[in-house]
Amino acid sequence: MSHPRLRQLLFLTCNGIFTFAAHAQVTLSPTAGLQGQNLALVLTGQSTHWVNGKTVVSAGPGITAGTVTVNSSTLAAVPLEISIAAATGMRTITVSTGSEKVTANFSVGAGIPAITQITPNWALPGQAVTVKITGVFTKFQAGGTSVSLGLNIAVRSVTVNSETSLSVSALVAAAAPVGASGVVVQTGAQTLQVPMGFTVQLNSGVGPQGNLLPSTNSASINSHLVLQYTAPLKRSTINSTNITMSDSIGPVPINVTLGASGRVVTLLPKRLLAAGSSINVITSGVTDVFGNSSFLYGYTSTGYAIDQGSPALSLNSPTAGETGVPTNAVVSCSSQRRWTPSQFRNP
């Protein structure tokens, strides 16, 4: 060890220039979800090396993570399906690419009671009908739950099948005007409402009109899109085969859900949308409850950012400027983004 040349080599080796690798990190958007919710989780990395087909996400029991779509080594998205039985509280989301693992906290909140399906959600004037109402996180009680289907619709009886299912025997007045009414289900202090949840209608022979939200140039790359229709749709025709989405990258895989009113279709992309791109939505095979076809070609476009701001709210019913609105009217609003429970409160 005393040879001069050996000492020189050791000195050069130990005094070489090197750089420590930066610590990989990930942040999530959103950082919380609810029991029973499907959402697109946006992953933003720092010093990560994500790769399509190699990067996977695990979220623990009760949450199913789908295929990760990688936009770059530091930007990706993954669909999450949170079970209605998922444990509430904080948990760890792990993003793995080979030996590289990064983690972040994710919170699961208690599911919100809601009406998820009304079948049928329409009737003819003068028709007697049995309506099945299905809920989630509800506590329907025999003798303690009442239902209103709107004016000119007499509720004869309410049969509670379980805490989340009930049946309503009702008669629509022969002179009932055509139109939609809010459905209200009351159990003790809990009031659940579905704006425009039940429609009295006739077969016009023409399919309902649809409208795509958000409007042109206002979608973010993590937007979900909404189709709003003028009449209830046939539930069996609402699926990802009959409704497709595409951007500049190509087809966009989507989850498709129809709201309880039968008028609102939510399209949740399973990956981030292409930035600065036209987003095209086409429906084919979608019909109303009478079988009348409703073809829609809608488009919007994206900016270049992930939307983390407050959602804009628009009034659906009553319409802006409408007069003579009853004091007990159901007010319906919509947003181009999902809301979280913390955004709702009494003044």
KOLMARMAR-691407 format. One record per residue: x, y, z of N, C-alpha, C in turn; residue in one letter. Coordinates in steps of 0.05 Angstrom, whole numbers, plus 5000, padded with zeros to 4 digits. Layout:
# residues N
XYZXYZXYZA;...
***
This chain:
# residues 347
501649765000500050005000501750255000M;504350225001506050455003507150544976S;506550384954507550454928506350724919H;507950914909506951184902504751174881P;505050994861503050984840500350894851R;500350694869497950594881496550804898L;498250954913497051174929495751384911R;496951444888495751634870493151544858Q;492951284851490451174841488151184861L;488951114886486951134907485951414912L;487751604910487051884914485151974892F;485851904867484151994845481351874846L;481251614854478651484856476951604878T;478051654901476551754923475752044920C;477152184903476552474899475252524872N;474052314860472652354835470052514839G;469052624818466552784819464152594814I;462152604831459752444827457352594838F;454952504830452452634839450552424851T;449652484874447652304886445052314870F;443652084867441152084853438952234869A;437352394856435152534870433152334880A;431952404902429952234915427352244899H;426352024889423852014874421452054892A;419552214882417152274897414752274878Q;412252254890409852274875407752434890V;406252594876403952734887401452644872T;399152634886396652534875394652754871L;392952724851390652904848388352744836S;386152714852385752824878387152664900P;387052754924388352614946386352464963T;383852464955381752334970379552244952A;378052034961375751934946373751834966G;371451744956369251654972368651354967L;367651224987366650944983364750944959Q;365050754941363250724919363850904895G;366051054896366751244875368751134855Q;368351204830370351154809371651414802N;374251424800375651674793378151614778L;379151824764381751804751383751944768A;385751794777387851894795390251994778L;390952244781393152364766395652344783V;397852234772400352194786402452394774L;403552554791405652734783408152664798T;410252594784412652494796414952704796G;416852644813419352804813421652604814Q;423352614793425652424791424652144788S;422352104776421251834771421951744743T;421551494737422151374711419951194702H;417451304700415151144694415151064664W;414150824659414150704633411550564628V;410250604605407850454598408350164598N;406650004611406849714611408549614634G;410049794647411749714670410949844696K;409750074694408950214719406250114728T;406050044753403549944764402950104790V;400350104797399450244821397950044839V;398550054865396949894884395850094905S;393350034913392050224932390950084956A;391449824960390549684983387849564981G;386949415001384349275000382049474995P;380149384978377749544973378049754951G;380449784940380749964917382149814895I;380849814872381949684848383149894830T;385749864825387250044807387349914780A;386650064759386749964732389450004719G;389549994693392050024678393050304679T;395550334685396850604686397450694658V;396550944652397351064626399451274632T;401851234620404051404625404251614602V;404151864609404552084590407452164587N;408852144609411752194609412952054633S;415552074637416851934659415952044686S;414552284686413752404711410752474711T;409252384691406352444691404852204681L;402852124697401251884690398551904703A;396751724695394051704707393251424709A;391451364728390451094732387551104742V;385750944732383050934742382950784768P;381450894787381050754813378050704817L;377450464826374750384833374750334863E;373350504878373350474907370750324915I;371150094927368849934935367150074956S;364550014956362750124977363450025004I;365049805005365849685031368749755038A;370049925022372849995028373050135055A;375050065070375450195097376050485094A;374750645111375250935110377851005124T;378851245118381251335131383651355111G;385951405123388351445106389651185099M;390651175075392150935065394351025047R;396050835038398350895021397850794993T;398350974974398350904946401250864938I;401850634925404550574917404750554887T;406650694875407150694847409850554842V;409750334828412150174825412950144795S;415550184790416750144764419249984768T;419049724766421349554773422049594802G;424549654808425449694836424749974846S;423950154829423250424838420450424849E;420150514874417550524887417250794900K;415050924895414351184907411651154920V;411151294942408651274956407551554963T;404951564967403551804976401051724991A;400151905008397751845024395151905008N;393151745012390551774999388451715020F;386451875021384351845042381751755029S;380451565042377751465034375651565054V;373751705044371651805061369151635059G;367351665078364851515078363151595054A;361851395042360151445019357751615027G;356751765007354551945012351951815003I;349851805020347351695012346251824987P;345251664968344251774943342451574929A;340651674912339051504895340651454870I;340951204863342651134839340951054815T;338550954820336950854797333950874804Q;332450954784329550964785328450814761I;327050594766326150424743323250354746T;321550434727322050614705322150904716P;323351084701323451364710321551534692N;319551404680317651544664314951384663W;312851524655310251394651308551564633A;306451444622304551584605302451724623L;301151934614298952044629296751834633P;295751814657293651624664294651344670G;297251294669298351024673298850964702Q;298150714710298950604736301650474733A;303450524752306150424748307350354775V;309050144775310650074799313450154794T;314550324810317150444807319050334828V;321350224819323350124837325550334840K;326150404865328150604871330450464886I;332850504875335250374887337050594897T;338150554921340050754932342650624940G;344450794950346950704960347450854986V;348350715007348850825034346250945045F;343950845036341350935046340450755069T;338450855084337350705107334250705105K;333250615082330350605079329050435101F;326750525111325450395133322550345127Q;321550105132318750035128317150215147A;315250355136313550535152314850795158G;317450825152318751075159319851225135G;319451115111320451245086318051315069T;318051565060315951665042317251755015S;315551744994316551804968314651994954V;315752194940314252374923315352354894S;313652304875314452294847313752544832L;312552744845311852994833308853044833G;308153284823305353364822303853184802L;301353144807299552984789300252684788N;301952594807302652314809301952224837I;299952064840299051974867300651724875A;301951734897303351504909301451344926V;300851094917298950934931300250784955R;302650684951303950544972306950534967S;308450504989311450474988312150225002V;313450044989314349785000317449785002T;318449775026321349765030322349485028V;324049425009325149165005327749115022N;329249325025331749325041332549605047S;334749645060335649915067336350075041E;336749935019337650074995335650024971T;333349914976331449854955328649884964S;326950014948324150034954322550034928L;319949984930318149984908315850174913S;315050314893312850514896310650444876V;308250414887305850384870304650664866S;304350754841303451024836301551034812A;299951244811298151294789298551574778L;299051604752299351864740296651954731V;295952204739293352314731293052324701A;290652274691290152274663290652544650A;290252754666290653024656293453134663A;295152964672297853054680299353164656A;300453404658301953524636304553374631P;305453364606307953244599310253414611V;312153274623314453414635315653254658G;317953354668319453224689318853344716A;319053174737318753264764321053154781S;321653294802323653194821322552964837G;324252764843323552544860324752594888V;323152564908324052614936323552364952V;325652264966325352034984326152125012V;324252105030324652215057324751985077Q;326851965093327051765115328051915139T;326151975158326952135181327852405172G;330252485182331352745175332852745149A;333152505137334652485112332852525088Q;333552715071332052775047333852735023T;333052545005334552494981332952584957L;334152734939332752854917334052784890Q;332452734870333452694843332052904825V;333353124818332053324801331253194774P;328853254765327853154740327952844739M;327352724763327752434766325552264754G;323152384750320952234738319552404717F;319052284694317952434671315352324662T;313352494659310952424645311252494616V;310952304598311552364570309952194551Q;309852284526308652134504310852084484L;310251884467312251814446311952014423N;313952184420313952384399314952264372S;316152024374317351914350320052024343G;321052204359323652334353325452294378V;327952224373329752184395330452444409G;331252434435331852674450334452804441P;334653054445337153204438339153184461Q;341653164454343753154474345653384472G;346953454494348853674495351353584510N;353753644499356253564512357353794529L;358053724553359353914571362053794580L;364153954584364254244582364354334553P;363954594550363954714523366754734511S;366854814486369354824472371454994486T;373954894486376255034497376255054527N;374654894541374554924570375154664585S;375954454571376554194585379454184593A;379954074617382654024626383353734618S;385953674620386753404611385853184630I;384853254654383653054672380653104676N;379353224655376453274656374953014654S;372553004666370552814658368452974643H;367252844623365252984606362452884613L;360553054607357752994613356053044588V;354152854583352152884562349452924576L;348153144570345553204581343453184559Q;341253044566339152984546336453104555Y;334753144535332153274540329953084549T;330652824549328652624557330152374568A;328852204583330251974594331151784572P;333451654576334551464557334051184566L;334150994547333950714554336650624566K;336550534590338950474605340750264592R;339550064579341049854567342749944543S;342150184532343550274509345950464516T;346250504542348350684552350850524560I;352850514544355250354549357550464532N;359950354536362250454522362550354494S;360650184486360550104458358950304442T;356750394453354950594439355950874442N;357650924462358651194466361751184466I;362951324448365851314445367151594447T;369651594455371151844457373851814445M;374852024433377552014421378852294424S;381552284423383052534422385252504402D;387252674402389352664381391152424384S;391152294407392652044411391251814399I;388551814401386951594391384551544408G;383351304407381051244424381651284454P;379751384469380051434497378251224512V;379451044527377750854543376251004564P;373650944568371951094586370150914603I;369551004627367350894642364851064636N;362650924631360151064624358051004645V;356851214656354651174676352351354669T;349951244674347451394670346251464697L;345651714702344451804727341651704731G;340651734755338051624762335751754746A;336051994737333952124721333852014693S;335951874684336051774657336851984637G;337452224645338052444627340952524627R;342552444646345252534648347152294647V;348952304627350952094623353652214630V;355152074647357852164655359951984642T;361852114629364051974615366652034630L;367751824642370151854658372551724643L;374351884632376651764618378351604637P;379451384627381251214642384151304640K;384651504624387351614621387051914618R;389352054621389352344616388752404587L;387252604582386652694555389152824543L;389452814517391652954504391453254507A;393653384513393653674517393453814490A;391954034490391654194466390354044443G;388453874450387253694431384253734428S;383153674405380253654402379353384414S;377253394430376053154442373353104429I;373152874416370752804401369152584416N;366552624418364752434430362552364410V;362152104404360152014385358351804398I;355751844395353851644405352551504381T;352251244383350951094362349550854375S;347050824371345550614384344150694410G;344550944418343251054442340351124434V;338451034451335651094446334251204471T;331851314467330251394490328651144498D;326851184518325350954529323350834509V;322750984487320950884467322450754444F;325050754445326750644424327450834401G;326851094405327651294385330651344387N;332051334365334951364365335751654370S;337951694384339051954389342051954382S;342652054359345452074350346652334358F;349052324369350352574377353252564369L;354152784357357052824352357753084367Y;359253064388360053294403363053324405G;363953564408366853594411367453824430Y;369653804443370754014460373754004456T;375254164470378154154467379454204495S;381854114497383354134522385454354521T;386154444545388454624548390854454554G;392654554571395154424576395654374605Y;393554404622393954384650392054174663A;392754084687391053924703389254104719I;386754054719384754224733384754154763D;385554344780385554304809383954534822Q;382554694806381154924817378354854826G;376855054833374055014842372254974817S;370454784819368654734795366654954791P;366155014766364155214759361455094761A;359455244770356755144774354855284756L;353155124743351055244726348355144734S;346255314730343555254739342055114717L;340954874723339454724703336454774706N;335454754731332554774736332154884764S;330455084768329055244748330955394729P;330055464706331755614687332255894698T;334556004689335156284698333056474689A;332156644707330056844701327256744703G;326856484709324156364711322756494735E;320156544731318556664752316356464762T;315256524785313156354795314056084805G;316656064813317755814822316755754850V;315555514855314655454882316855464903P;316255534927318255554948319455284956T;318155064948319154794954320254654930N;320854814909321854694884324654574888A;325154364873327854244873329654404854V;331954494864333854644848335954454838V;336354444812338354274799340554434787S;343054364795345354494784347254284774C;349054364756351054174746353754304744S;355754134743358554224741359954044721S;362054154708363653994690365753824705Q;365853854732367753704748366253564770R;367453354781366353224805366753394829R;364853374848364953524873365753334895W;366853444916367453294940365553384962T;365053224983363153295004363853555018P;366453615020367253855035366354115020S;365654084995364754324980361754374984Q;360354214999357554255004357154315034F;355854535039355254605067352854795067R;351554805090349354995094350655265101N;349355485092350555745098350355805128P;
***
